Amino acid sequence: MVKGVIMAAPSQEAIQQFRAHVDAVLAEPPSFAAGGPQTADFCTLWPTAKPILQAAGGIIGFIPGVGAGAAPILNALVSVGDQIYNSTCGKQ
């Protein structure tokens, strides 16, 4: 947690809106994805993305100056991602 920053738990509505936004973004294939999968959604992407974000948070923590702020932000992102995944993907 970043000192001096109070983070409230996101509401169910905020989680659903974020997931809908992520799904909409992922539905549009990037221009470099020719021949690759054309769609993805948060529920299929998160199990792959989570360990990458966790590893990046561990590595970036060792970078002087940047790591002190970036590592907690990545950890918070993983925490929010877990909340979204647990509240929406388990119900499908």
N, C-alpha and C positions, 0 to 999 in steps of 0.2 A: 504494500500500500504506500502511496506517495504521502509524505508528511504534509499535514495541513489540508488534505483533500478528503472530504467525506463523501462516500459513494453510497447512494441508496439503492436498494434492490429494484430492478426494473419491474414495472407492472406487467401483468399478463398481456394487456393491450399493446404495450411497447414491444414486448417480446414477439408477439404475433406480427406487428408491423415490420419489425426488423427482419424477421424470417421471410415475410412476403417480399420485402425489398431484395434480400439476398437471392431468393429464388428467381425473382424477375431479372436480376443482373446475370445470374448464372444461366438463364434460359437463352440469353443472347451469346452465341459463340464468339470468342475473340477472333480477330481476323487471321491470326496465325494458327488457328486450330483446324485448318483444312485437312480432312481425312481423319481427324480425331473425333471423340465423342461430341455430339452437337448440343447436348443438354446435360445439365446436372442440377441437383437441388441440394439444399443445405444438409438434409438428412444423409445423403450419400457422400457428400464432400467432407463433413465435419470429422468423421473418424480418421480420415487421412490428414486433414489439415491440423488437427489438434496436436499430434506429436511433433509436427514441424514447428508450430508456434512455440511449443514448450522448449524444444531444443534451441530455437533462436533466442528465446528469453534467457536460457542458461548461458549461451555463448555471449550474447550482447551485454550481459551483466559484467563481463570482464573488460569491456571497452571503457577506458577512463573518460569521464565527462558524459558520454552518451548513455552508458549502461545504467547509471543511477536513476535516470528517468524512464528509459525505454523498457527495461526489464519489468518493472511493476506494471507498466501499461500493457505489455504483452500478457502478463499473468492475469490482469483484469479482463483482457479480451478472451482468454481461455476460459475464465470463470463465467463470463456472460455467454460464451458459446456453449458451455456445458449446460447452463440454465435453459437456454433456448432448445438445445437438443433434447434434454430430459423432459421439458414440458410439451414439446410439440412432436418430436419424432417417435417417441415411445407409444403414441396414441394411434399411429397409422396402421 
